[in-house]
Amino acid sequence: MSVIYDRVALIGLGLIASSMFWAMKRNGLAREVTGYARSAATRDAARRIGLCDHVCDTVAEAVKDADLVVLAIPVGVMGAVAAEIGPHLKPGATVTDVGSVKRDVIENVGPHIPETVHFVPGHPVAGTEHSGPDSGFAELFDNRWCLLTPPEGTDLTAVAELRRFWEGLGSNVEEMEADHHDLVLAVTSHAPHLIAYTMVGVADDLRRVTDSEVIQYSAAGFRDFTRIAASDPTMWRDVFLTNKDATLEILGRFTEELFALQRAIRTGDGAHLHDYFTRTRAIRRGIIEAGQDTAAPNFGRAQKPV
């Protein structure tokens, strides 16, 4: 790959930003990468592992002369950070983000971006339950999707350049309208995370099932709820508060479906249950056929030797 941006600034140094750095280095997409995190401990950790060519102690220093600025921070603080960096952005630069909510980001970040700077919101649909500067790895975006949601009137050259950048990181790239993005992600990510948090909370409250039983027998399915529920709490708090309408709409539909299944179980309607599970099983096959997960047994986990 060839260099796409001379200087990239990563604001926030968690899983996504650190993975972007390692992927940029793997494929030679930037000549220099600066980084900034609000926490001094995070900045020190990044320096210790060689994350970024230069870790800055101020956000203004990090974005100075950057051709691409990536906001890799919780969506709830993006507006405030955009206001802070606005005066220091280089004319002709592009600002993007990696938040999983797009309408709120556009409304809160957009007003602080100077007219001479391009704003192309984005969302890499990739991640793990881990966070922090040492959680990143270059392969995180390989064959995953990155969704770009440029507002109307965005410079097409800037959008095309950012698309090439994400493709260089390993992603498939699609453009999508912001409100539609938020509804899609409410279905595929936000509501499932809330359900996982709820199920783990139910287990914690159900005192008739001991903690040791929950841990010992979690391979029955609960294990995967706990993996999702281990995700960064600040990020997910902000996601639900900023994508409230779409998430509530999907949760309402989920509640209706759940009531129908409760009724089928209560009345012994095996035909309804079988038909429902057959339909949902087909969705799983579609995800595997799209290359977004593996069909390997045990949810793709390696078995421990006996």
Contacts in CASP RR format, 6 or more apart in sequence:
PFRMAT RR
TARGET T0000
AUTHOR 0000-0000-0000
METHOD contacts of the structure
MODEL  1
MSVIYDRVALIGLGLIASSMFWAMKRNGLAREVTGYARSAATRDAARRIG
LCDHVCDTVAEAVKDADLVVLAIPVGVMGAVAAEIGPHLKPGATVTDVGS
VKRDVIENVGPHIPETVHFVPGHPVAGTEHSGPDSGFAELFDNRWCLLTP
PEGTDLTAVAELRRFWEGLGSNVEEMEADHHDLVLAVTSHAPHLIAYTMV
GVADDLRRVTDSEVIQYSAAGFRDFTRIAASDPTMWRDVFLTNKDATLEI
LGRFTEELFALQRAIRTGDGAHLHDYFTRTRAIRRGIIEAGQDTAAPNFG
RAQKPV
1 27 0 8 1.000
1 28 0 8 1.000
1 29 0 8 1.000
1 168 0 8 1.000
2 28 0 8 1.000
3 28 0 8 1.000
3 29 0 8 1.000
3 30 0 8 1.000
3 31 0 8 1.000
4 29 0 8 1.000
4 30 0 8 1.000
4 161 0 8 1.000
4 164 0 8 1.000
4 165 0 8 1.000
4 168 0 8 1.000
5 29 0 8 1.000
5 30 0 8 1.000
5 67 0 8 1.000
5 68 0 8 1.000
5 161 0 8 1.000
5 165 0 8 1.000
6 30 0 8 1.000
6 31 0 8 1.000
6 32 0 8 1.000
6 67 0 8 1.000
7 30 0 8 1.000
7 31 0 8 1.000
7 32 0 8 1.000
7 33 0 8 1.000
7 34 0 8 1.000
7 65 0 8 1.000
7 66 0 8 1.000
7 67 0 8 1.000
7 68 0 8 1.000
8 24 0 8 1.000
8 29 0 8 1.000
8 30 0 8 1.000
8 32 0 8 1.000
8 33 0 8 1.000
8 34 0 8 1.000
8 66 0 8 1.000
8 67 0 8 1.000
8 68 0 8 1.000
8 69 0 8 1.000
8 70 0 8 1.000
9 33 0 8 1.000
9 34 0 8 1.000
9 35 0 8 1.000
9 36 0 8 1.000
9 62 0 8 1.000
9 63 0 8 1.000
9 66 0 8 1.000
9 68 0 8 1.000
9 69 0 8 1.000
9 70 0 8 1.000
10 17 0 8 1.000
10 20 0 8 1.000
10 21 0 8 1.000
10 33 0 8 1.000
10 34 0 8 1.000
10 35 0 8 1.000
10 36 0 8 1.000
10 52 0 8 1.000
10 62 0 8 1.000
10 70 0 8 1.000
10 72 0 8 1.000
11 17 0 8 1.000
11 35 0 8 1.000
11 36 0 8 1.000
11 59 0 8 1.000
11 62 0 8 1.000
11 63 0 8 1.000
11 69 0 8 1.000
11 70 0 8 1.000
11 71 0 8 1.000
11 72 0 8 1.000
11 73 0 8 1.000
11 81 0 8 1.000
11 85 0 8 1.000
12 35 0 8 1.000
12 36 0 8 1.000
12 37 0 8 1.000
12 38 0 8 1.000
12 42 0 8 1.000
12 71 0 8 1.000
12 72 0 8 1.000
12 73 0 8 1.000
13 35 0 8 1.000
13 36 0 8 1.000
13 37 0 8 1.000
13 42 0 8 1.000
13 43 0 8 1.000
13 45 0 8 1.000
13 46 0 8 1.000
13 51 0 8 1.000
13 52 0 8 1.000
13 55 0 8 1.000
13 72 0 8 1.000
13 132 0 8 1.000
13 133 0 8 1.000
14 37 0 8 1.000
14 42 0 8 1.000
14 72 0 8 1.000
14 131 0 8 1.000
14 132 0 8 1.000
14 133 0 8 1.000
14 135 0 8 1.000
14 136 0 8 1.000
15 127 0 8 1.000
15 128 0 8 1.000
15 130 0 8 1.000
15 131 0 8 1.000
15 132 0 8 1.000
15 135 0 8 1.000
15 136 0 8 1.000
15 140 0 8 1.000
16 72 0 8 1.000
16 98 0 8 1.000
16 124 0 8 1.000
16 126 0 8 1.000
16 127 0 8 1.000
16 140 0 8 1.000
17 35 0 8 1.000
17 70 0 8 1.000
17 72 0 8 1.000
17 98 0 8 1.000
17 133 0 8 1.000
18 46 0 8 1.000
18 51 0 8 1.000
18 132 0 8 1.000
18 133 0 8 1.000
18 134 0 8 1.000
18 135 0 8 1.000
18 136 0 8 1.000
19 126 0 8 1.000
19 136 0 8 1.000
19 137 0 8 1.000
19 138 0 8 1.000
19 140 0 8 1.000
19 141 0 8 1.000
20 70 0 8 1.000
20 72 0 8 1.000
20 141 0 8 1.000
20 169 0 8 1.000
21 33 0 8 1.000
21 51 0 8 1.000
21 52 0 8 1.000
22 136 0 8 1.000
22 137 0 8 1.000
22 138 0 8 1.000
23 29 0 8 1.000
23 138 0 8 1.000
23 139 0 8 1.000
23 140 0 8 1.000
23 141 0 8 1.000
23 168 0 8 1.000
23 169 0 8 1.000
23 170 0 8 1.000
24 30 0 8 1.000
24 33 0 8 1.000
24 169 0 8 1.000
25 33 0 8 1.000
25 138 0 8 1.000
26 138 0 8 1.000
27 168 0 8 1.000
27 169 0 8 1.000
27 170 0 8 1.000
29 165 0 8 1.000
29 168 0 8 1.000
29 169 0 8 1.000
30 68 0 8 1.000
32 53 0 8 1.000
32 54 0 8 1.000
33 52 0 8 1.000
33 53 0 8 1.000
33 54 0 8 1.000
34 52 0 8 1.000
34 53 0 8 1.000
34 54 0 8 1.000
34 55 0 8 1.000
34 56 0 8 1.000
34 61 0 8 1.000
34 62 0 8 1.000
34 63 0 8 1.000
34 66 0 8 1.000
35 46 0 8 1.000
35 51 0 8 1.000
35 52 0 8 1.000
35 54 0 8 1.000
35 55 0 8 1.000
35 56 0 8 1.000
35 62 0 8 1.000
36 43 0 8 1.000
36 55 0 8 1.000
36 56 0 8 1.000
36 57 0 8 1.000
36 58 0 8 1.000
36 59 0 8 1.000
36 61 0 8 1.000
36 62 0 8 1.000
37 43 0 8 1.000
37 46 0 8 1.000
37 55 0 8 1.000
37 133 0 8 1.000
40 57 0 8 1.000
42 132 0 8 1.000
42 133 0 8 1.000
43 55 0 8 1.000
43 57 0 8 1.000
45 51 0 8 1.000
45 132 0 8 1.000
45 133 0 8 1.000
45 134 0 8 1.000
46 52 0 8 1.000
46 55 0 8 1.000
46 133 0 8 1.000
47 55 0 8 1.000
49 133 0 8 1.000
49 134 0 8 1.000
51 133 0 8 1.000
56 62 0 8 1.000
59 81 0 8 1.000
59 84 0 8 1.000
59 85 0 8 1.000
59 88 0 8 1.000
60 84 0 8 1.000
60 85 0 8 1.000
60 88 0 8 1.000
63 69 0 8 1.000
63 85 0 8 1.000
63 86 0 8 1.000
63 88 0 8 1.000
63 89 0 8 1.000
63 90 0 8 1.000
64 88 0 8 1.000
64 90 0 8 1.000
65 90 0 8 1.000
66 89 0 8 1.000
66 90 0 8 1.000
66 93 0 8 1.000
67 90 0 8 1.000
67 92 0 8 1.000
67 93 0 8 1.000
67 94 0 8 1.000
68 93 0 8 1.000
68 94 0 8 1.000
68 95 0 8 1.000
68 96 0 8 1.000
68 162 0 8 1.000
68 165 0 8 1.000
69 85 0 8 1.000
69 89 0 8 1.000
69 93 0 8 1.000
69 94 0 8 1.000
69 95 0 8 1.000
69 96 0 8 1.000
70 96 0 8 1.000
70 97 0 8 1.000
70 98 0 8 1.000
71 78 0 8 1.000
71 81 0 8 1.000
71 82 0 8 1.000
71 95 0 8 1.000
71 96 0 8 1.000
71 97 0 8 1.000
71 98 0 8 1.000
71 99 0 8 1.000
71 109 0 8 1.000
72 97 0 8 1.000
72 98 0 8 1.000
73 81 0 8 1.000
74 234 0 8 1.000
74 235 0 8 1.000
74 237 0 8 1.000
74 238 0 8 1.000
75 97 0 8 1.000
75 99 0 8 1.000
75 100 0 8 1.000
75 101 0 8 1.000
75 104 0 8 1.000
75 105 0 8 1.000
75 235 0 8 1.000
75 238 0 8 1.000
75 239 0 8 1.000
75 242 0 8 1.000
76 104 0 8 1.000
76 108 0 8 1.000
76 238 0 8 1.000
76 241 0 8 1.000
76 242 0 8 1.000
77 238 0 8 1.000
78 97 0 8 1.000
78 99 0 8 1.000
78 105 0 8 1.000
78 108 0 8 1.000
78 109 0 8 1.000
79 108 0 8 1.000
79 109 0 8 1.000
79 112 0 8 1.000
82 95 0 8 1.000
82 108 0 8 1.000
82 109 0 8 1.000
82 110 0 8 1.000
82 112 0 8 1.000
82 113 0 8 1.000
83 112 0 8 1.000
85 95 0 8 1.000
85 112 0 8 1.000
86 112 0 8 1.000
86 113 0 8 1.000
86 114 0 8 1.000
86 117 0 8 1.000
89 95 0 8 1.000
89 113 0 8 1.000
89 114 0 8 1.000
89 117 0 8 1.000
90 117 0 8 1.000
91 114 0 8 1.000
91 116 0 8 1.000
91 117 0 8 1.000
92 116 0 8 1.000
92 117 0 8 1.000
92 118 0 8 1.000
93 117 0 8 1.000
93 118 0 8 1.000
94 117 0 8 1.000
94 118 0 8 1.000
94 119 0 8 1.000
94 120 0 8 1.000
94 158 0 8 1.000
94 161 0 8 1.000
94 162 0 8 1.000
95 109 0 8 1.000
95 113 0 8 1.000
95 117 0 8 1.000
95 118 0 8 1.000
95 119 0 8 1.000
95 120 0 8 1.000
96 119 0 8 1.000
96 120 0 8 1.000
96 121 0 8 1.000
96 122 0 8 1.000
96 162 0 8 1.000
97 105 0 8 1.000
97 109 0 8 1.000
97 121 0 8 1.000
97 122 0 8 1.000
97 123 0 8 1.000
98 122 0 8 1.000
98 123 0 8 1.000
98 124 0 8 1.000
99 105 0 8 1.000
99 121 0 8 1.000
99 122 0 8 1.000
99 123 0 8 1.000
100 123 0 8 1.000
100 125 0 8 1.000
100 185 0 8 1.000
100 189 0 8 1.000
100 190 0 8 1.000
100 239 0 8 1.000
100 243 0 8 1.000
101 182 0 8 1.000
101 185 0 8 1.000
101 238 0 8 1.000
101 239 0 8 1.000
101 242 0 8 1.000
101 243 0 8 1.000
102 121 0 8 1.000
102 122 0 8 1.000
102 123 0 8 1.000
102 147 0 8 1.000
102 149 0 8 1.000
102 178 0 8 1.000
102 181 0 8 1.000
102 182 0 8 1.000
103 178 0 8 1.000
103 179 0 8 1.000
103 181 0 8 1.000
103 182 0 8 1.000
103 243 0 8 1.000
104 242 0 8 1.000
104 243 0 8 1.000
105 121 0 8 1.000
105 242 0 8 1.000
106 119 0 8 1.000
106 121 0 8 1.000
106 149 0 8 1.000
106 151 0 8 1.000
106 178 0 8 1.000
109 119 0 8 1.000
109 121 0 8 1.000
110 119 0 8 1.000
110 151 0 8 1.000
113 119 0 8 1.000
118 154 0 8 1.000
118 155 0 8 1.000
118 158 0 8 1.000
119 150 0 8 1.000
119 151 0 8 1.000
119 154 0 8 1.000
120 148 0 8 1.000
120 150 0 8 1.000
120 154 0 8 1.000
120 158 0 8 1.000
120 159 0 8 1.000
120 162 0 8 1.000
121 148 0 8 1.000
121 149 0 8 1.000
121 150 0 8 1.000
121 151 0 8 1.000
121 178 0 8 1.000
122 146 0 8 1.000
122 147 0 8 1.000
122 148 0 8 1.000
122 149 0 8 1.000
122 162 0 8 1.000
123 146 0 8 1.000
123 147 0 8 1.000
123 148 0 8 1.000
123 149 0 8 1.000
123 181 0 8 1.000
123 185 0 8 1.000
124 140 0 8 1.000
124 141 0 8 1.000
124 144 0 8 1.000
124 145 0 8 1.000
124 146 0 8 1.000
124 166 0 8 1.000
124 169 0 8 1.000
124 171 0 8 1.000
125 144 0 8 1.000
125 145 0 8 1.000
125 146 0 8 1.000
125 147 0 8 1.000
125 185 0 8 1.000
125 188 0 8 1.000
125 189 0 8 1.000
126 140 0 8 1.000
126 141 0 8 1.000
126 144 0 8 1.000
126 145 0 8 1.000
126 146 0 8 1.000
126 171 0 8 1.000
127 140 0 8 1.000
128 135 0 8 1.000
128 140 0 8 1.000
129 227 0 8 1.000
129 228 0 8 1.000
129 230 0 8 1.000
129 231 0 8 1.000
130 136 0 8 1.000
131 231 0 8 1.000
131 232 0 8 1.000
131 235 0 8 1.000
141 166 0 8 1.000
141 169 0 8 1.000
141 170 0 8 1.000
141 171 0 8 1.000
142 170 0 8 1.000
142 171 0 8 1.000
143 170 0 8 1.000
143 171 0 8 1.000
143 172 0 8 1.000
143 291 0 8 1.000
143 292 0 8 1.000
144 170 0 8 1.000
144 171 0 8 1.000
144 172 0 8 1.000
144 292 0 8 1.000
145 171 0 8 1.000
145 172 0 8 1.000
145 173 0 8 1.000
145 174 0 8 1.000
146 166 0 8 1.000
146 169 0 8 1.000
146 171 0 8 1.000
146 172 0 8 1.000
146 173 0 8 1.000
146 174 0 8 1.000
147 173 0 8 1.000
147 174 0 8 1.000
147 175 0 8 1.000
147 176 0 8 1.000
147 181 0 8 1.000
148 159 0 8 1.000
148 162 0 8 1.000
148 163 0 8 1.000
148 166 0 8 1.000
148 173 0 8 1.000
148 174 0 8 1.000
148 175 0 8 1.000
148 176 0 8 1.000
149 175 0 8 1.000
149 176 0 8 1.000
149 177 0 8 1.000
149 178 0 8 1.000
149 181 0 8 1.000
150 159 0 8 1.000
150 175 0 8 1.000
151 178 0 8 1.000
159 175 0 8 1.000
163 173 0 8 1.000
166 173 0 8 1.000
167 173 0 8 1.000
176 184 0 8 1.000
182 243 0 8 1.000
182 246 0 8 1.000
183 246 0 8 1.000
183 249 0 8 1.000
183 250 0 8 1.000
185 243 0 8 1.000
185 246 0 8 1.000
186 243 0 8 1.000
186 246 0 8 1.000
186 247 0 8 1.000
186 249 0 8 1.000
186 250 0 8 1.000
187 250 0 8 1.000
190 239 0 8 1.000
190 240 0 8 1.000
190 243 0 8 1.000
190 246 0 8 1.000
190 247 0 8 1.000
190 250 0 8 1.000
191 247 0 8 1.000
191 250 0 8 1.000
191 251 0 8 1.000
191 254 0 8 1.000
192 228 0 8 1.000
193 228 0 8 1.000
193 229 0 8 1.000
193 231 0 8 1.000
193 236 0 8 1.000
193 239 0 8 1.000
194 240 0 8 1.000
194 247 0 8 1.000
194 251 0 8 1.000
195 254 0 8 1.000
196 224 0 8 1.000
196 225 0 8 1.000
196 226 0 8 1.000
196 228 0 8 1.000
196 229 0 8 1.000
197 228 0 8 1.000
197 229 0 8 1.000
197 236 0 8 1.000
199 222 0 8 1.000
199 225 0 8 1.000
199 229 0 8 1.000
200 222 0 8 1.000
200 225 0 8 1.000
200 226 0 8 1.000
200 229 0 8 1.000
203 209 0 8 1.000
203 214 0 8 1.000
203 222 0 8 1.000
214 222 0 8 1.000
218 226 0 8 1.000
219 298 0 8 1.000
224 299 0 8 1.000
240 247 0 8 1.000
260 272 0 8 1.000
261 273 0 8 1.000
261 276 0 8 1.000
263 269 0 8 1.000
264 270 0 8 1.000
264 272 0 8 1.000
264 273 0 8 1.000
264 276 0 8 1.000
265 273 0 8 1.000
287 293 0 8 1.000
288 294 0 8 1.000
288 295 0 8 1.000
294 300 0 8 1.000
END
